[in-house]
Amino acid sequence: MQDPYPHSSHRRRFMAATAAGMALPVLAQPQPADKLERGSTRVSGFANAEMDFQLMRQLGTARYGGAAVGECLALAQRIRNGVPASWVSEFTAAARRQESDAQARALRSHAVSARDQYLVACNSYRAAEYYCGVQDPEHARLGLKSRECFLAAVRGLDDRVEEVFLSFGGATLPAYYVRAAGRRGQKSKTLMLISGYDGTLEETWLSYGRAALERGYHLMLFSGPGQMDTLRFHPGMSFIPEYEHIGRLALDHVLARPATDPRRVALMGISFGGYFATRIAAHEPRVRALIANSPIVDLHAYMVSFIGFDPALLPENKDVRLDEIDHIPDSAIPLQTREMMRNLMLRLGQTSFRQTYLRLRDFRVDDDSLRRLSCPALALVGTGEGAEPLVQSEHFLRAVGGPATRHVFTAEEGAEGHCQTGNLAYSAAVSMDWLDELFGA
């Protein structure tokens, strides 16, 4: 092969010496003060599995504008592994900075940049809200800031996004209705979305709402007792098993709108919302298609699988009471686990861990109810979620009265985790394409 540098004698001598294995003299050069690097942010998460999942959850929303990868990884470098207070502090500081930046850009009439930053700030406030204890007044304040930033972001959509409050038991349950672009005055398909234990309306809009809007769906994002959005307004309101009551209110609202095609109303439930949505669809024939992500039919068994034993079977002298949690040493139960225990007890309205798991036994969709679920259904589950979600998805497929199919996400797709947080766009493609083929354009 001809040498492309025929006049470079230095290069030819270098290549010959290298080929012969000769030691080459090192030319003396001045050393730079700092070593040149591509950047200082490193791709590393947390040793703590739960905190690492929460980081992945935040990273996953980058696809739809809820985060920036570099910013999340920079935050991870500053957060102390497994320390909830450190997470709350760092994400709160980031959210404030992002919100201030959005406000400054809005004042300079940079509407698109402001919107994008408001969405990131919204999701950072949500991340801080997650690890903040529900008894802490800061919990509601962070959640309301998340909501405030979301509303600031969608202000540019004119009247397409509406705040809705559904009346229930003397309280009001927060929701959003979003009209699809270019569908004014037209009857069209609608997707109703409900999240779960710690998801929010705003996060659901980022995760699946934007994908549904792009496909021409009107949206109804709604929440019920015990959920994060409701806690912002009603801190003491606990979960109830009978979510069909909440579904009925949301359906009444959607079907009263002239733009709703009643033959094309779908319901999607995410995380615990898989239970809520399954229970709603089992009692509501007005739901014409169900997407359960995951299809939870026994919330007690589902939660038992997370900790590997059933606290409902503990003898009373081994039970952990709410007023005892702060006195348990870290060596017995780590701080993060104690906070998660406390939040679960409070949100289920119980005073001990044993009583909490006894209460969870009420959160079931029995086989008679499943047989009444006659609309087409899609069950979504990941291989990385563990055995129980896969078992419950199989039971769901066998027991429902209508046509049902299942999609199992894999590690190869980066979507094997709970609710496919690592690859939301692929999850949206699977679920929305199934729905489009069912409902049409």
Secondary structure as UniProt FT lines:
FT   TURN            6..7
FT   HELIX           9..20
FT   HELIX           49..60
FT   HELIX           61..64
FT   HELIX           69..78
FT   TURN            81..82
FT   HELIX           84..107
FT   TURN            108..109
FT   HELIX           111..131
FT   TURN            134..135
FT   HELIX           137..154
FT   HELIX           155..157
FT   TURN            158..159
FT   STRAND          161..168
FT   TURN            169..170
FT   STRAND          171..178
FT   TURN            181..182
FT   TURN            184..185
FT   STRAND          188..194
FT   HELIX           201..204
FT   HELIX           205..209
FT   HELIX           210..214
FT   TURN            215..216
FT   STRAND          218..222
FT   TURN            225..226
FT   HELIX           228..233
FT   TURN            235..236
FT   HELIX           244..255
FT   TURN            258..259
FT   STRAND          260..270
FT   HELIX           272..283
FT   TURN            285..286
FT   STRAND          289..293
FT   HELIX           299..307
FT   HELIX           311..313
FT   HELIX           316..318
FT   HELIX           322..327
FT   TURN            330..332
FT   HELIX           335..347
FT   TURN            348..349
FT   HELIX           353..360
FT   TURN            361..362
FT   HELIX           367..372
FT   STRAND          377..382
FT   HELIX           383..385
FT   HELIX           387..399
FT   STRAND          404..409
FT   HELIX           411..413
FT   HELIX           418..423
FT   HELIX           424..439
//
